[in-house]
Amino acid sequence: MPSLSQAQQRHAAHYCLVLGEANALYLQGGDAILRGLKLFDDERANIEAGHDWAATQPLADETVARLCYEYPNVGPYVLSLRQHARQRIGWLEAALAAARRLKNREYEGAALGNLGLAYAELGESRRAIKFYEMYLAIAREIGDRRGEGNALCYFGNAYADLGESRRAIEFYEKQLIIVREIGDRRGEGAALGNLGLAYAALGETRRAIERHEKALVVMRAIGDRKNKGSILGNLGVAYAALGETRRAIEFHEKALVIASEIGDRHVEGNALGNLGLAYADLGETRRAIECYEKHLVIVREIGDRRGEGAALGCLGLAYAALGETRCAIEFYEMYLAIAREIGDRRGEGNALWNTSLLLDKPGERGQAIAHAEAALKIYEQVEDPNAVQVRRKLAEWRGER
C-alpha cells in the first residue's frame, strides 16, 4: 500500500495532467473551449489541492520540483481566465524556485517572464520590467533566441502600457529582427501587430494600418485564424480612428465571423465591444448598447473579469451619452468593484475618472473632485498619460490658473 505522501504525489501528478487536458481543449476552439473551462471548474478543487501539496514539499525531490514548475505552465490559457493575477504570482514564484532547484536556466527565464506578465496584468508595469530584464539576460546567456524575442515583446508591451509608444516600438522592431532570423512566422505576425498598435497609439494611423496589413498577410500564410481575427479587429479600430466608421464596422464583422467559426469567445467578445464603439461613434447609442450587452454575456460566460469590467465601462459611457446619469454611474461602480477585485489599477482609474465627469454638476462638485483626485493618484502611479487631462480638469474645477 502506498504511503500517504506517495498517494498525494500521485494525486498532484494526475491533476496536473487534468489541467493540461483542460488547456488543450481550450486551444481546440469551438465548443471545446467551454468543455475545457468546465473541466477546470469541475476539478478546480483537486487541481489547486495538487498544486498546493507540491508547493509545500521540499524541492530536493526532483519529481516535486518538476510538478511545481509544470502546474502554471501546462494550463496558461485556462488559468489566465480563472486565476486572479495574485494567485498566479504565487504559483509562478513556486515555479521559479523549482526551476532554480533543477538548475534549468530556460525554465528559470520562462518563469521570470511569466511573473512579469502577471505583474503587468496588475498594472505594475515598472515591476514587470524588472522581471523582463532578468528573463532577457538569461535568454541571451543561454542563446535562447526565441526567449530573447519573447522578452523583447514583453518589454514593448510594458512600455506601451506606460504610454511610451516610441520606446515600445524600439523593442518590437528588435523582436521582429529575431523572429525573422529564426523563422518564427507566428512571432513575426505578432510583432507586426504590436507595431501597428503602437503606431495607432501615437496617432500615426496610416502607418498602423500598414503594419496590421503585413501582420494579416503573415497570419493568412500560416493559417492562423485566431490571430487573423484579432488583427482584423485592430484594423477596424484603426479605420474608426480615421473617421471611416462604416469601413471599421466591416472589419469588426469579419472578425466576428471568424471568432464565431472557430469558437474564439475572447475575440468574439472584443469584436462585439468594438462594434459597439463604432455604432456609438455613429450616434446609434441603443445599437451600441446591444453590442455591449452581448459582449458582457460572453465575458461573464467565460469568466473574463477584466473583459467584464471593460464591457461595464462601455455601458456606462453609452448611458452617459443618453443622459441617463444615474444608470451610467451604476455601471461605473460595478466596473470599479471588478477593477479593484482583480487589481486592475488602470481600470480603477478609468472608472473613477469617468464617474467624476458625471458628478460635475451643481451640488456634486466636491464628489467630482474627490473621484478625480483618486483617479489622478492611480494614473500617476501607473504612469498613465490620462493624468495630464485629469490635472487640467481639476485645476479648472478648483478655479486655478
C-alpha positions, 0 to 999 in steps of 0.5 A, a space after each residue: 500500500 502506498 504511503 500517504 505522501 506517495 498517494 498525494 504525489 500521485 494525486 498532484 501528478 494526475 491533476 496536473 495532467 487534468 489541467 493540461 487536458 483542460 488547456 488543450 481543449 481550450 486551444 481546440 476552439 469551438 465548443 471545446 473551449 467551454 468543455 475545457 473551462 468546465 473541466 477546470 471548474 469541475 476539478 478546480 478543487 483537486 487541481 489547486 489541492 495538487 498544486 498546493 501539496 507540491 508547493 509545500 514539499 521540499 524541492 530536493 525531490 526532483 519529481 516535486 520540483 518538476 510538478 511545481 514548475 509544470 502546474 502554471 505552465 501546462 494550463 496558461 490559457 485556462 488559468 489566465 481566465 480563472 486565476 486572479 493575477 495574485 494567485 498566479 504570482 504565487 504559483 509562478 514564484 513556486 515555479 521559479 524556485 523549482 526551476 532554480 532547484 533543477 538548475 534549468 536556466 530556460 525554465 528559470 527565464 520562462 518563469 521570470 517572464 511569466 511573473 512579469 506578465 502577471 505583474 503587468 496584468 496588475 498594472 505594475 508595469 515598472 515591476 514587470 520590467 524588472 522581471 523582463 530584464 532578468 528573463 532577457 539576460 538569461 535568454 541571451 546567456 543561454 542563446 535562447 533566441 526565441 526567449 530573447 524575442 519573447 522578452 523583447 515583446 514583453 518589454 514593448 508591451 510594458 512600455 506601451 502600457 506606460 504610454 511610451 509608444 516610441 520606446 515600445 516600438 524600439 523593442 518590437 522592431 528588435 523582436 521582429 529582427 529575431 523572429 525573422 532570423 529564426 523563422 518564427 512566422 507566428 512571432 513575426 505576425 505578432 510583432 507586426 501587430 504590436 507595431 501597428 498598435 503602437 503606431 495607432 497609439 501615437 496617432 500615426 494611423 496610416 502607418 498602423 494600418 500598414 503594419 496590421 496589413 503585413 501582420 494579416 498577410 503573415 497570419 493568412 500564410 500560416 493559417 492562423 485564424 485566431 490571430 487573423 481575427 484579432 488583427 482584423 479587429 485592430 484594423 477596424 479600430 484603426 479605420 474608426 480612428 480615421 473617421 471611416 466608421 462604416 469601413 471599421 464596422 466591416 472589419 469588426 464583422 469579419 472578425 466576428 465571423 471568424 471568432 464565431 467559426 472557430 469558437 474564439 469567445 475572447 475575440 468574439 467578445 472584443 469584436 462585439 465591444 468594438 462594434 459597439 464603439 463604432 455604432 456609438 461613434 455613429 450616434 446609434 447609442 441603443 445599437 451600441 448598447 446591444 453590442 455591449 450587452 452581448 459582449 458582457 454575456 460572453 465575458 461573464 460566460 467565460 469568466 473574463 473579469 477584466 473583459 467584464 469590467 471593460 464591457 461595464 465601462 462601455 455601458 456606462 459611457 453609452 448611458 452617459 451619452 443618453 443622459 441617463 446619469 444615474 444608470 451610467 454611474 451604476 455601471 461605473 461602480 460595478 466596473 470599479 468593484 471588478 477593477 479593484 477585485 482583480 487589481 486592475 489599477 488602470 481600470 480603477 482609474 478609468 472608472 473613477 475618472 469617468 464617474 467624476 465627469 458625471 458628478 460635475 454638476 451643481 451640488 456634486 462638485 466636491 464628489 467630482 473632485 474627490 473621484 478625480 483626485 483618486 483617479 489622478 493618484 492611480 494614473 500617476 502611479 501607473 504612469 498613465 498619460 490620462 493624468 495630464 487631462 485629469 490635472 487640467 480638469 481639476 485645476 479648472 474645477 478648483 478655479 486655478 490658473 
